[in-house]
Amino acid sequence: MPDKTRAVLVGCGGITKAWLPPIQAMDSVEMVGLVDIVLDNARARAQEYVLEDALISDDLETVLAQTRPDVVFNCTVPEAHAPVTLAALEHGCHVLTEKPLADTMDNAYRMIDAAEEADRILAVIQNRRYDANIRQLRHLVEREAVGPLTTVHCDFLLGAHFGGFRDHMAHVLLLDMAIHTFDAARLITGADPVSVYCHEWNPAGSWYDRDASAVAIFEMTDGLVYTYRGSWCAEGLNTTWESDWQLIGQQGSLHWDGATLIEGEVVTEAGDFRSALAPVEVPEYDPGDKVGGHAGVIREFIRCVRSGRVPETVATDNVKSLAMVFGAIESAETGQKVQIRA
């Protein structure tokens, strides 16, 4: 492969401020094009990040044809993920897209099929996987520090005053945020979704037009049950953006506050009404390259493009997290338990 991986960035909104610094820090990547339907957005990013040699345009096909990139970074709005990704794949590009993978499950499968046909990588920027604390928690689960998991609970509770389009979205919490938490549940537990029952509501006094709170019960593989309680309309005593987690195993429990606190208790002696317990040892753990948020995902994606390996957030796996979102939405709309197939 050439010394430089040629890249085009599509969609030049605010989220690209999390993308462009790590991209520019990589000597192996050359940004050759910036595309946005609002041309001034692309011009502003080019000026801000000193990308004067990049082709600036509001027409994706023109940029793809003229620059012949190896990869496309898809930072468009969710409803544009499918058309932009499909166009990039048709031009032989690998694609790393913002979350969620797609705005519908049908579009997700179209994108996955197109990537397979083109023999190109399609991956998703699930940046919250690339956090040292969640990796340490996953390590404790893998080594069965409290025995095999049986039940996992998490709370995501924030009073989030965004203003703008989110105030008017249907399923705003599930559609715009829960993909992060559901994907984290899959990473932490190593389990995949089987079914879901979900209830949504909009609390009295909410500043959102539509439902901004939800409770979901997921049945997962290996008999594990995962429950999610979430709200973007919860003032006071807020959790972190990573949620507050309680993991129950056959020999004890773990707790992660979504920041740096990981603690647990494990059974040392059973037989009485309540078992004797001892603190779980949380040893130092080196997650290697699985850190850095956006930067970590982007670095791994580029390494895999250049080496032929498969990134952790490849679409064929991430679609299972997306299915949790749309399964929960279907359940909330119908009031019925929904089987999840992904």
C-alpha positions as CSV (number, residue, x, y, z in Angstrom):
1,M,0.0,0.0,0.0
2,P,1.2,3.6,-0.6
3,D,2.9,5.4,2.2
4,K,-0.1,7.6,2.7
5,T,-3.7,6.6,3.0
6,R,-5.8,9.1,1.1
7,A,-8.9,10.2,3.0
8,V,-12.1,12.2,2.3
9,L,-14.2,13.6,5.1
10,V,-17.9,13.9,4.3
11,G,-20.0,16.1,6.6
12,C,-18.2,19.0,8.3
13,G,-20.3,19.7,11.3
14,G,-19.3,20.1,14.9
15,I,-18.6,16.4,15.5
16,T,-15.6,16.6,13.1
17,K,-13.7,18.5,15.8
18,A,-13.4,15.1,17.5
19,W,-12.2,13.5,14.2
20,L,-9.8,15.9,12.6
21,P,-7.2,16.3,15.4
22,P,-6.4,12.5,15.6
23,I,-6.5,12.1,11.8
24,Q,-4.0,14.9,11.4
25,A,-1.8,13.4,14.1
26,M,-1.4,10.2,11.9
27,D,1.5,10.6,9.5
28,S,0.1,7.7,7.4
29,V,-3.1,9.7,6.5
30,E,-3.5,12.4,3.9
31,M,-6.7,14.4,3.9
32,V,-7.4,15.0,0.2
33,G,-11.1,16.2,0.3
34,L,-13.7,17.8,2.4
35,V,-17.4,17.6,1.5
36,D,-20.5,19.2,2.9
37,I,-23.9,20.2,1.4
38,V,-23.2,23.6,3.1
39,L,-20.0,24.6,1.3
40,D,-19.1,27.1,3.9
41,N,-18.9,24.3,6.5
42,A,-16.3,22.5,4.5
43,R,-14.4,25.8,3.9
44,A,-14.4,26.5,7.6
45,R,-13.0,23.2,8.5
46,A,-10.3,23.4,5.9
47,Q,-9.3,26.8,7.2
48,E,-9.5,25.8,10.9
49,Y,-7.3,22.7,10.4
50,V,-5.0,24.1,7.7
51,L,-6.1,21.7,4.9
52,E,-5.5,24.1,2.1
53,D,-4.5,21.3,-0.3
54,A,-7.7,19.4,0.2
55,L,-10.4,19.6,-2.5
56,I,-13.4,21.4,-1.1
57,S,-16.9,20.7,-2.5
58,D,-20.6,20.2,-1.9
59,D,-20.6,17.3,-4.4
60,L,-19.4,13.9,-3.1
61,E,-19.3,12.2,-6.5
62,T,-17.0,14.9,-7.9
63,V,-14.6,14.6,-5.0
64,L,-14.5,10.9,-5.1
65,A,-13.8,10.9,-8.8
66,Q,-11.1,13.5,-8.7
67,T,-9.2,12.5,-5.5
68,R,-9.6,8.7,-5.7
69,P,-9.4,8.2,-1.9
70,D,-8.6,5.0,-0.1
71,V,-11.0,5.8,2.8
72,V,-14.1,7.9,3.5
73,F,-14.9,9.3,6.9
74,N,-18.7,9.6,7.0
75,C,-19.7,12.3,9.5
76,T,-23.0,13.1,8.0
77,V,-26.4,13.0,9.8
78,P,-27.9,9.5,10.3
79,E,-30.3,9.6,7.3
80,A,-27.3,10.3,5.0
81,H,-25.1,7.5,6.3
82,A,-26.5,5.0,3.8
83,P,-26.3,7.0,0.6
84,V,-22.8,8.4,1.4
85,T,-21.5,5.0,2.4
86,L,-22.9,3.3,-0.7
87,A,-21.3,5.9,-2.9
88,A,-18.0,5.6,-1.2
89,L,-18.1,1.8,-1.5
90,E,-18.9,2.0,-5.2
91,H,-15.7,4.0,-5.6
92,G,-13.7,1.3,-3.9
93,C,-13.3,3.1,-0.6
94,H,-13.2,1.8,2.9
95,V,-15.6,3.6,5.2
96,L,-15.6,4.6,8.9
97,T,-19.0,6.2,9.7
98,E,-20.4,8.1,12.7
99,K,-22.8,6.3,14.9
100,P,-25.4,5.0,14.4
101,L,-24.5,2.7,11.5
102,A,-27.8,3.6,9.7
103,D,-31.1,5.2,10.2
104,T,-33.0,1.9,9.6
105,M,-32.1,-1.8,9.8
106,D,-32.8,-2.2,6.1
107,N,-30.3,0.5,5.2
108,A,-27.8,-1.1,7.6
109,Y,-28.0,-4.4,5.8
110,R,-27.8,-2.7,2.4
111,M,-24.5,-1.1,3.5
112,I,-23.1,-4.3,4.9
113,D,-24.0,-6.2,1.7
114,A,-22.4,-3.5,-0.4
115,A,-19.2,-3.6,1.7
116,E,-19.0,-7.3,1.4
117,E,-19.5,-7.1,-2.4
118,A,-16.8,-4.4,-2.7
119,D,-14.5,-6.3,-0.4
120,R,-14.0,-3.1,1.7
121,I,-14.1,-2.4,5.4
122,L,-17.2,-0.7,6.8
123,A,-16.9,0.2,10.5
124,V,-18.6,2.5,13.1
125,I,-17.0,5.0,15.4
126,Q,-18.2,3.5,18.7
127,N,-15.8,5.7,20.6
128,R,-17.0,4.8,24.1
129,R,-15.5,1.3,23.7
130,Y,-12.1,2.9,23.6
131,D,-12.0,3.9,27.2
132,A,-9.5,2.4,29.8
133,N,-12.2,2.1,32.5
134,I,-14.7,0.1,30.4
135,R,-11.8,-2.1,29.2
136,Q,-10.8,-2.8,32.8
137,L,-14.4,-3.7,33.7
138,R,-14.6,-6.0,30.6
139,H,-11.3,-7.7,31.7
140,L,-12.8,-8.4,35.2
141,V,-15.9,-10.0,33.6
142,E,-13.7,-12.1,31.2
143,R,-11.7,-13.5,34.1
144,E,-15.0,-14.2,36.0
145,A,-14.0,-12.2,39.0
146,V,-17.6,-12.7,40.4
147,G,-18.4,-15.8,38.4
148,P,-20.4,-16.0,35.2
149,L,-22.8,-13.0,34.9
150,T,-26.5,-13.5,35.3
151,T,-27.9,-10.0,35.4
152,V,-26.7,-6.5,34.4
153,H,-28.4,-3.2,35.3
154,C,-27.5,0.3,34.1
155,D,-28.8,3.8,34.7
156,F,-28.3,6.7,32.3
157,L,-29.8,9.8,33.9
158,L,-29.0,13.3,32.7
159,G,-30.8,16.6,32.5
160,A,-29.7,17.5,29.0
161,H,-30.8,20.8,27.7
162,F,-29.6,20.6,24.1
163,G,-32.0,23.0,22.3
164,G,-32.4,22.5,18.6
165,F,-33.5,19.4,16.8
166,R,-33.2,17.0,19.7
167,D,-36.0,18.8,21.5
168,H,-38.4,17.7,18.8
169,M,-37.1,14.2,17.9
170,A,-39.2,11.1,18.2
171,H,-37.5,8.5,20.4
172,V,-34.8,11.1,21.1
173,L,-33.1,9.1,23.9
174,L,-33.2,5.7,22.2
175,L,-32.4,6.9,18.8
176,D,-29.7,9.5,19.5
177,M,-27.9,8.1,22.6
178,A,-28.8,4.6,23.6
179,I,-26.7,3.1,20.9
180,H,-23.6,4.0,23.0
181,T,-25.0,2.3,26.1
182,F,-26.4,-0.8,24.4
183,D,-23.1,-1.3,22.6
184,A,-21.3,-0.9,25.9
185,A,-23.5,-3.6,27.4
186,R,-22.5,-6.0,24.6
187,L,-18.8,-5.2,25.1
188,I,-19.0,-5.5,28.9
189,T,-21.0,-8.8,29.0
190,G,-19.8,-10.4,25.8
191,A,-23.5,-11.3,25.1
192,D,-25.8,-10.4,22.2
193,P,-29.4,-9.4,22.2
194,V,-32.3,-12.0,21.9
195,S,-35.4,-10.0,22.8
196,V,-36.5,-6.7,24.3
197,Y,-39.5,-5.1,26.1
198,C,-39.4,-1.3,26.3
199,H,-41.6,1.4,27.7
200,E,-41.1,5.1,26.8
201,W,-42.6,8.2,28.3
202,N,-42.2,12.0,28.6
203,P,-42.1,13.1,32.3
204,A,-44.2,16.0,33.4
205,G,-42.3,19.2,33.1
206,S,-40.2,17.9,30.3
207,W,-38.6,20.4,27.9
208,Y,-38.8,17.7,25.1
209,D,-41.7,17.5,22.7
210,R,-41.6,13.7,22.6
211,D,-40.6,10.8,24.9
212,A,-37.3,11.4,26.6
213,S,-37.2,8.6,29.1
214,A,-37.2,4.8,28.7
215,V,-36.9,1.5,30.5
216,A,-35.9,-1.6,28.6
217,I,-35.5,-5.2,29.6
218,F,-33.3,-7.2,27.2
219,E,-32.9,-11.0,27.2
220,M,-29.4,-11.7,26.0
221,T,-27.5,-14.8,24.9
222,D,-26.4,-17.3,27.6
223,G,-29.6,-16.5,29.6
224,L,-28.3,-13.1,30.8
225,V,-30.8,-10.3,31.5
226,Y,-29.8,-6.7,30.9
227,T,-32.0,-3.8,32.0
228,Y,-31.6,-0.2,30.9
229,R,-33.2,2.8,32.7
230,G,-32.6,6.1,30.9
231,S,-33.6,9.7,30.8
232,W,-32.5,12.9,29.2
233,C,-35.0,14.7,31.4
234,A,-33.6,13.9,34.9
235,E,-32.4,16.9,37.0
236,G,-30.0,16.3,39.8
237,L,-27.9,13.3,40.9
238,N,-26.9,12.7,37.3
239,T,-24.9,9.7,36.2
240,T,-21.9,10.1,33.9
241,W,-22.5,9.8,30.1
242,E,-21.2,6.2,30.4
243,S,-24.1,5.3,32.8
244,D,-23.9,3.7,36.3
245,W,-23.6,-0.2,36.1
246,Q,-24.3,-3.1,38.5
247,L,-23.2,-6.5,37.3
248,I,-24.4,-9.6,39.2
249,G,-22.5,-12.8,38.9
250,Q,-23.0,-16.2,40.4
251,Q,-20.4,-15.5,43.1
252,G,-20.7,-11.8,43.6
253,S,-21.3,-8.4,42.1
254,L,-19.4,-5.6,40.4
255,H,-20.2,-1.9,40.2
256,W,-18.9,0.7,37.8
257,D,-19.8,4.4,38.2
258,G,-19.2,5.2,34.6
259,A,-16.0,7.1,35.5
260,T,-13.0,5.7,37.4
261,L,-14.6,3.8,40.2
262,I,-14.8,0.0,39.8
263,E,-15.6,-2.0,42.9
264,G,-17.1,-5.4,43.8
265,E,-17.7,-8.0,46.4
266,V,-17.3,-11.8,46.0
267,V,-18.6,-14.6,48.2
268,T,-15.9,-16.1,50.5
269,E,-18.3,-18.4,52.4
270,A,-21.9,-19.4,51.8
271,G,-24.4,-21.3,53.9
272,D,-25.8,-18.8,56.3
273,F,-28.8,-16.6,55.5
274,R,-26.4,-14.1,53.9
275,S,-23.0,-15.1,52.5
276,A,-19.7,-13.8,53.8
277,L,-18.2,-11.4,51.3
278,A,-14.8,-9.8,50.5
279,P,-13.9,-7.0,48.2
280,V,-13.0,-7.9,44.7
281,E,-9.4,-7.1,43.8
282,V,-9.2,-4.7,40.8
283,P,-5.7,-5.2,39.5
284,E,-3.9,-2.8,37.1
285,Y,-4.9,-3.6,33.5
286,D,-3.2,-2.4,30.3
287,P,-5.9,-2.1,27.5
288,G,-3.2,-1.6,24.9
289,D,-4.4,0.4,21.9
290,K,-8.1,0.2,23.0
291,V,-8.1,3.7,24.4
292,G,-8.5,7.2,23.1
293,G,-12.2,7.5,22.2
294,H,-12.5,8.7,18.6
295,A,-8.7,8.6,18.2
296,G,-8.5,5.0,19.2
297,V,-11.2,3.9,16.8
298,I,-9.7,5.9,13.9
299,R,-6.2,4.6,14.5
300,E,-7.4,1.0,14.6
301,F,-9.5,1.5,11.4
302,I,-6.5,2.9,9.5
303,R,-4.3,0.1,10.7
304,C,-6.8,-2.5,9.5
305,V,-7.2,-0.8,6.2
306,R,-3.4,-0.9,5.7
307,S,-3.0,-4.5,7.1
308,G,-6.1,-6.2,5.9
309,R,-7.3,-7.0,9.5
310,V,-10.8,-6.5,10.8
311,P,-11.6,-3.7,13.2
312,E,-13.5,-4.3,16.4
313,T,-16.3,-2.0,15.4
314,V,-16.9,-3.6,12.0
315,A,-20.4,-3.2,10.8
316,T,-21.2,-6.9,10.7
317,D,-20.8,-6.9,14.5
318,N,-22.0,-3.4,15.3
319,V,-25.4,-4.1,13.6
320,K,-26.3,-6.1,16.7
321,S,-26.1,-3.0,18.8
322,L,-28.2,-1.1,16.2
323,A,-30.7,-3.9,16.4
324,M,-31.1,-3.3,20.1
325,V,-32.0,0.3,19.4
326,F,-34.6,-0.4,16.8
327,G,-35.9,-3.4,18.7
328,A,-36.5,-1.2,21.7
329,I,-38.2,1.5,19.6
330,E,-40.5,-1.2,18.0
331,S,-41.4,-2.5,21.5
332,A,-42.1,1.0,22.8
333,E,-44.4,1.7,19.8
334,T,-46.3,-1.6,19.9
335,G,-46.3,-2.3,23.7
336,Q,-45.1,-5.8,22.9
337,K,-42.0,-7.8,23.5
338,V,-39.9,-7.9,20.4
339,Q,-37.5,-10.6,19.1
340,I,-34.2,-9.2,17.9
341,R,-32.6,-10.7,14.9
342,A,-29.3,-9.3,13.6
